[in-house]
């Protein structure tokens, strides 16, 4: 019934009879979302969610259940569920939740692509350029960096220019963002 409804709005839907069947077919490179029931044959939907989170799979999940509890709902949401619907639910509510989950999946893919691009750009740097990058994005002036690294301010200017060119950063804020995306420095909370 859910698969038919999803297909009726032009989306693809696959149905798996069990967690094991799903895990055999699952491809984390394929965009999409999951609609899971809390109670399923064999392993529960929450157990599957925990397994996926443990594997680092960032697939958005919409939970549906006829046996909801506040505890289960909180657990699902803490683990990243997009929505938690109790049966009987309105068809439109489910479709809205699926669209939200697909939008979440698309944003995750864009964020992954930005992170990979940033890491690729920073991989071009020499070890010394990387040291300079870390100190530049920490807010140190060229003179301070030179003193810390035991070199001249002119040498730091040269390294800084190479860092900017190799990373294709147009400004210091661009460089800071790139370093955050690549995980070199923490992102602000």
Residue pairs with C-beta under 8 A, 6 or more apart in sequence:
2 13
2 35
2 64
2 94
3 13
3 14
3 15
4 13
5 91
5 94
5 95
6 12
6 13
6 95
6 98
7 13
9 95
11 98
11 102
12 32
14 25
16 22
16 25
17 41
18 40
18 41
18 42
18 43
19 40
19 42
19 43
19 47
19 48
20 42
20 43
22 48
23 48
23 51
26 57
28 55
28 57
28 59
31 102
31 105
31 106
31 109
32 59
32 102
32 105
33 59
33 60
33 61
33 62
33 82
33 98
33 101
33 102
33 104
33 105
34 59
34 60
34 61
34 62
34 101
35 61
35 62
35 63
35 64
35 94
35 98
36 45
36 48
36 49
36 61
36 62
36 63
36 64
37 45
37 63
37 64
37 65
38 44
38 45
38 46
38 63
38 64
38 65
38 67
38 68
38 72
38 76
39 45
39 65
39 66
39 67
40 48
45 61
45 63
45 65
45 76
46 72
46 75
46 76
46 79
49 61
49 76
49 79
49 80
49 81
50 79
52 59
52 61
53 79
53 80
58 80
58 108
59 105
60 80
60 81
60 82
60 100
60 101
60 102
60 104
60 105
60 108
61 76
61 80
61 81
61 82
61 101
62 81
62 82
62 83
62 84
62 85
62 94
62 97
62 98
62 101
63 73
63 76
63 81
63 83
63 84
63 85
64 85
64 86
64 87
64 89
64 94
65 72
65 84
65 85
65 86
65 87
66 86
66 87
68 84
68 86
72 84
73 84
76 84
77 84
82 97
82 100
82 101
82 104
83 97
83 100
83 101
85 93
85 94
85 97
114 181
115 181
115 182
115 183
117 181
118 178
118 179
118 181
118 182
119 181
119 182
119 183
121 166
121 167
121 168
121 178
121 182
122 130
122 133
122 167
122 178
122 179
122 182
122 184
124 166
124 167
125 133
125 162
125 163
125 166
125 167
128 149
128 159
129 159
129 162
129 163
129 166
130 184
131 149
132 145
132 149
132 156
132 159
132 160
132 163
133 163
133 167
133 175
133 179
133 184
134 179
134 184
134 185
135 144
135 145
135 148
135 149
136 145
136 160
136 163
136 172
136 175
137 172
137 175
137 176
137 179
137 184
137 185
138 185
140 148
142 153
142 156
142 157
142 160
143 153
145 156
146 152
146 153
146 155
146 156
149 156
163 169
163 175
164 170
164 175
167 175
167 178
169 175
169 178
176 185
179 185
180 186
180 187
